[in-house]
């Protein structure tokens, strides 16, 4: 079995990707920052269903913690062959002229730097030049990288656009090392956080659905299925690509 690290995997899209990966016989590292109970519960669920999983705490924006996580994964599960850069935060919901610089820098630290740091330490186990056998990296972006998040989360959208560009550069850089890198771009998805947000802000969901040709938000399983396609050998001739799973919101 191959080993995959899924960041921000205690809930939402990350958790569902971890479930899918375990069902496809990956050994899974479920990374979390603060949600230890949810992460441990997911580990138990995976193990109860015959899979292999561990939970590892690490702030993806802190290289010391990221390095420790990848070393622990190698020791407990084996060398990493897959990485899903899913960890991300939204920041504040506001217009650009109202942003708090510290909040915005926090968004960039997790959403952008976190992808770089996790990719760095995954590559050090995957790349041929480091004695690895290659691998697959999936960076989770957002439809916001294309629609821009006006009046709500332009900083978040900009961070995800950076992830899109990072994917292209990293894919070209690492192709000769046997590493494929692709972007998964979800649209409105009914994660636990989105469900609560929609309940508190029903006008938001109505506005989103007006933009989505399929007329409904995604279920997390639909996003996870696309993520697993990119992670697996089913997408063996894809690298540097972005797959929009957004009901047509920003496609093409």
matplotlib code that plots the C-alpha trace (Angstrom):
import matplotlib.pyplot as plt

x = [0.0, 1.1, 1.2, -0.6, -0.6, -3.9, -3.6, -6.5, -8.2, -10.1, -13.4, -14.9, -13.3, -10.0, -11.8, -13.7, -10.6, -8.9, -11.9, -11.8, -8.0, -8.2, -10.9, -8.5, -5.8, -3.7, -2.2, -3.4, -1.9, -4.7, -3.2, -4.9, -4.1, -6.4, -9.3, -7.8, -11.1, -12.3, -9.0, -8.8, -12.5, -11.7, -8.7, -10.9, -13.5, -10.8, -9.4, -12.8, -13.3, -10.1, -7.9, -4.6, -4.4, -2.7, -3.5, -0.6, -0.9, 1.0, 0.5, 1.2, 2.5, 5.3, 8.2, 9.5, 6.1, 5.8, 9.2, 8.3, 5.1, 6.7, 9.4, 6.7, 4.8, 7.9, 8.6, 5.1, 3.7, 6.6, 7.8, 5.2, 3.9, 0.9, 0.1, -3.2, -2.6, -6.1, -5.5, -6.8, -8.6, -11.1, -10.0, -12.5, -15.6, -15.2, -14.3, -10.7, -10.8, -11.8, -9.2, -7.1, -3.5, -2.7, -5.8, -4.9, -1.3, -2.7, -4.6, -1.5, 0.6, -1.7, -3.1, 0.1, 3.1, 1.5, 1.3, 5.0, 6.2, 4.3, 5.3, 8.9, 9.0, 6.9, 9.2, 12.2, 10.6, 9.1, 11.7, 14.2, 17.0, 16.3, 16.0, 12.3, 10.0, 7.9, 4.4, 1.4, 0.5, -3.0, -3.3, -6.9, -7.7, -11.2, -13.5, -12.8, -9.4, -11.4, -14.4, -12.3, -14.6, -15.7, -17.0, -16.4, -13.0, -10.7, -7.7, -8.8, -9.5, -6.0, -4.4, -6.1, -5.0, -1.5, -2.1, -3.1, 0.1, 2.2, 0.7, 1.8, 5.4, 5.8, 4.4, 7.0, 9.8, 9.2, 8.1, 11.5, 11.5, 8.4, 6.1, 2.8, 1.1, -2.5, -5.1, -8.6, -10.9, -14.1, -17.0, -19.7, -19.6, -21.7, -19.0, -19.9, -18.7, -20.6, -23.8, -23.6, -22.7, -25.7, -28.0, -26.9, -26.7, -29.4, -29.1, -25.5, -26.5, -29.3, -26.8, -24.3, -26.9, -27.8, -24.3, -24.2, -25.7, -26.4, -28.4, -27.1, -24.0, -21.6, -21.6, -18.1, -18.1, -18.3, -15.2, -13.3, -13.9, -12.4, -9.5, -8.8, -8.8, -6.0, -4.1, -4.3, -2.8, -6.1, -4.8, -1.3, -0.9, -2.1, 0.2, -0.1, -3.8, -6.7, -10.0, -13.0, -15.7, -18.0, -21.3, -20.3, -19.9, -16.5, -16.0, -14.3]
y = [0.0, 3.5, 6.3, 9.6, 12.7, 14.7, 18.0, 19.6, 16.2, 16.2, 17.3, 18.4, 17.7, 16.6, 14.0, 12.6, 12.3, 10.5, 8.0, 7.5, 7.0, 4.4, 2.5, 2.5, 0.9, 3.9, 4.2, 7.6, 10.3, 12.5, 15.9, 18.4, 21.6, 21.8, 19.4, 16.4, 14.7, 14.8, 13.5, 10.6, 9.7, 9.6, 7.3, 5.0, 5.0, 4.1, 1.3, -0.1, -0.4, -2.3, 0.7, 2.0, 5.6, 7.8, 11.3, 13.8, 17.3, 20.0, 23.6, 23.5, 27.1, 26.1, 24.3, 22.7, 21.0, 20.0, 18.4, 16.5, 15.3, 13.9, 12.2, 10.6, 9.4, 7.8, 6.1, 4.8, 4.2, 4.3, 6.8, 9.2, 8.7, 11.1, 14.5, 16.3, 19.9, 20.6, 22.6, 26.2, 29.0, 31.6, 34.6, 37.5, 38.1, 41.7, 44.1, 44.8, 48.3, 46.7, 43.9, 43.4, 42.8, 40.2, 38.2, 38.3, 37.3, 34.4, 33.3, 33.5, 31.7, 28.6, 28.6, 29.4, 28.9, 25.7, 24.2, 25.1, 23.6, 20.4, 19.9, 20.5, 17.7, 15.4, 15.8, 14.9, 11.5, 11.2, 12.6, 10.3, 12.7, 12.0, 8.2, 8.1, 6.4, 9.4, 10.3, 12.5, 15.9, 17.3, 21.0, 21.9, 25.3, 26.9, 28.3, 31.5, 31.7, 32.4, 34.4, 36.4, 36.5, 40.1, 41.9, 38.8, 37.1, 38.5, 37.6, 34.0, 34.0, 35.5, 32.8, 30.1, 31.7, 31.5, 27.8, 27.4, 29.0, 27.0, 23.8, 24.7, 25.6, 22.7, 20.2, 21.4, 21.4, 17.9, 16.0, 14.5, 13.3, 11.1, 13.5, 14.7, 17.8, 18.8, 21.2, 20.3, 23.4, 22.8, 25.2, 25.6, 22.4, 21.3, 20.7, 21.0, 24.6, 25.5, 24.0, 26.1, 29.2, 28.7, 28.2, 31.5, 33.3, 31.9, 34.7, 33.6, 30.2, 31.7, 34.0, 31.2, 28.9, 31.7, 31.3, 27.5, 26.0, 22.7, 24.5, 22.9, 22.8, 19.8, 17.0, 16.3, 12.8, 14.4, 16.5, 13.7, 11.4, 14.0, 14.4, 10.7, 10.6, 13.2, 11.4, 8.0, 6.4, 6.9, 10.4, 9.1, 11.4, 14.6, 17.1, 20.8, 20.5, 22.1, 20.2, 22.4, 20.5, 23.4, 22.6, 24.9, 28.0, 29.0, 26.4, 26.6]
z = [0.0, -0.8, 1.8, 1.5, 3.7, 3.7, 5.3, 7.1, 7.1, 10.4, 8.7, 5.4, 2.0, 3.6, 5.8, 2.9, 0.7, 3.6, 3.7, 0.0, 0.0, 2.8, 0.8, -2.2, 0.0, 0.7, 4.2, 5.3, 7.5, 8.7, 9.5, 11.8, 13.5, 16.5, 16.0, 17.7, 18.7, 15.1, 13.7, 16.2, 15.5, 11.7, 12.4, 14.4, 11.6, 9.0, 11.1, 11.9, 8.1, 7.6, 6.6, 8.0, 9.3, 11.8, 13.0, 13.2, 14.5, 12.6, 11.7, 8.0, 8.1, 10.5, 8.8, 12.1, 12.6, 8.9, 8.9, 12.1, 10.6, 7.5, 9.5, 11.7, 8.7, 7.2, 10.5, 11.1, 7.7, 5.2, 2.5, 1.2, -2.3, -2.2, -0.8, -0.7, 0.2, 1.6, 4.7, 4.3, 6.1, 4.9, 7.0, 7.6, 5.4, 4.3, 1.5, 0.7, 2.3, 5.6, 5.8, 8.8, 7.6, 10.3, 9.3, 5.6, 6.3, 8.3, 5.2, 3.0, 5.6, 5.7, 2.2, 0.3, 2.4, 3.9, 0.4, -0.3, 3.0, 2.7, -0.9, 0.0, 2.6, 0.5, -2.4, -0.3, 0.1, -3.4, -5.8, -7.6, -6.8, -3.1, -3.6, -4.0, -6.5, -7.6, -6.4, -6.8, -5.3, -5.3, -4.4, -3.3, -4.7, -5.1, -7.7, -5.9, -7.6, -10.8, -9.6, -7.2, -4.1, -4.5, -1.3, 0.8, 0.6, -2.0, 0.1, 0.2, -3.5, -4.2, -2.1, -4.1, -7.4, -6.0, -5.4, -9.1, -10.2, -7.8, -9.2, -12.8, -11.7, -9.4, -12.0, -14.6, -12.0, -10.7, -13.8, -14.3, -10.7, -11.3, -9.5, -10.9, -9.5, -10.2, -8.8, -7.6, -7.7, -5.7, -5.9, -3.2, -1.2, 1.8, 4.3, 8.0, 8.0, 4.8, 6.2, 9.3, 7.3, 5.0, 7.9, 9.4, 6.0, 3.7, 1.2, 0.6, -0.6, -2.8, -4.4, -5.0, -6.6, -9.0, -10.4, -10.6, -13.8, -12.0, -9.5, -6.3, -4.1, -4.2, -1.7, -0.2, -1.7, -5.2, -4.5, -2.9, -5.9, -8.2, -5.8, -5.7, -9.5, -9.6, -6.8, -8.4, -11.5, -13.2, -14.1, -15.0, -18.0, -16.2, -14.5, -14.1, -14.7, -12.9, -12.5, -11.8, -9.7, -9.3, -11.1, -14.0, -11.8, -13.3, -16.0, -18.4]

ax = plt.figure().add_subplot(projection="3d")
ax.plot(x, y, z, "-o")
ax.set_aspect("equal")
plt.show()
